[in-house]
């Protein structure tokens, strides 16, 4: 009996010991898990419970033109914050801050009375304003460094560069397309909380400063962009038009040198403008091209062997019935060669060529030119345009001369460049390089061949035909350049009325597209004028702007004339005259008509706009370097300009 009791006692001791042993192991294991394995996670949770993070605006990388001129940059500014719990005299503090910050006192009193340890009072203060507030040393008022996006050139290239919001995430243009690349890392501050989760104070102000993102180098040239915008604005204003677009592209590479919209906007104050004004119409909008499209119809027919350059067509004296439609020509003719169909812009001749080629074959060529699909330009919101899959009735006739098909300006210039460069369709692009914060090239973009569209022989034939457009008797004589061969095409297209869905009898899109010099194409240029009033023909409304852009851009790029200029011929025939005195010109001077290219004027102190005006007036080829006002020049004032010498003006920012 005794042995039995001792046995059960030992069993109970073992059971109790086992239970306590298991409990001990459980506690040790849990302690090891919490203190060793979960140490970092628990510390972070603890920090979150007694700390609050305040994010600071991240810095963005810069956007620069191909010469390194800043188009968008982030500037460091002070943002004012308050710690309401530390402010004893709310009314007095608000009364002092209100007149400096330009905020009503009552609004500040409400803001400073909240039960928080941290609030933003005003973001991105002007330096002088921040200095005044800092010097007051107000209790509970502090400052944190933040970045704000700034566009130093204001309206120039606004639609290409785009803009950012307060976040500051990109909302349009390159800012949006390359947002993740340009956007830097966010900085932050930390505020302390008590055991009840209430904010106490700001800890050590900024814990981590924001770091900038990568920099973007564009193919855009600020000077050529300025030229395009100036000439476009002039064309739209003089024709009382609704709007306009202009595009300048390198014919061989697809690099976009200028992309202009009018009216434009200031990205530093984008909220003041309508959505229509903020949209980059060159890329996002499609329209019926009208007669500029005839170039591609004829190029396709020649390349496919459907027609020959010497073929002649009966253009029916300007009236031609197709099914239930009557096609008219603005310049009635009886018989025209293929080249004359382009020169006189015959709808009837183009329609007959389209019929001869057939819808299926023509559609294949047009799609190869890039119509009906996006070009892939590195901007958001690109329109694919519209090229019908199935053509019925008179579709083949109307599409052949640019009606019943829609395209964007970027598509039109890309397609025309393929004729200029010998038949290769190049992908248009705007970003040339991406650099890190140290200036090291992270990514470089090269010209990209999409496909060969037509043969080099066909391209040369079409180029010769397009040159007749700007020759005497053509529809685009106002686009002709003294000393340069110009290949171009006019266009005047009816717009569809949004109410009746029929072609408007009054609304037109006038255009001129072409490339220069025609013998060795460097630039493909398009000017599109939306709803001009009065005379609506592209050869009258858009061609002069094309000439202005081409003339100034060629001079800036130092591309010499390939033919004798009128001034050269006049000078050769005239008797030698003494050199005129050196001129010192400034904004507002009235210029006489001096002998072109003889003597270098004194440009010092002149704005770039004024320099361009003088260049255009004199026909001088001058390279412009930098921005601001003219500081240096070569050759010096009074020296003769030699065709082989370096001719340049260097600008520096105004003080």
Protein Blocks (a to p, Z undefined) as FASTA:
>chain_A
ZZmmmmmmmmmmmmmmmmmmmmmmmmmmmmmmmmmmmmmmmmmmmmmmmcccdddddddd
ddddfkopafbdcdddddddddfklpmblmlmmmmmmmmnopafklmmmmmmpccfbdcf
bgciafklmmmmmmnopghiacddddddddfklmnoklmnopadfklccfbhjllmmmmm
mpccdddddddddfkopafbdehhiabdcddddddddfbdfklmmmmmmmmmmmmmmnop
abdcdddddfknopafbdcddddddfklmmlpcfklmpcfklmpccdebjmlmmmmmmmm
mmnomacfkbccdehnopacehjbccddfbdcfbdcfklmmmnopaklmmmmmmmnopkl
mmmmmmmnogaiaehiacehiaebjadfbdghjlmmmmmnopaiacdfklmmmmmmmmmn
oopacdddfbfbdcdfkopafbdcddddfbdfbdfklmmmmmmmmmmmmmghiaklmmpc
ehiacdddddddddddfklopacfkbccddddddddfklcfbdcddddehiehjfbfklm
mmmmmmmmmmmmmmmnopacfbdcfklmmmmmpccddddddddddehiacddddehkbcc
dfehiafklmmmmmmmnopacddehehjdfbdcddehiacdfkbccdddddddZZ
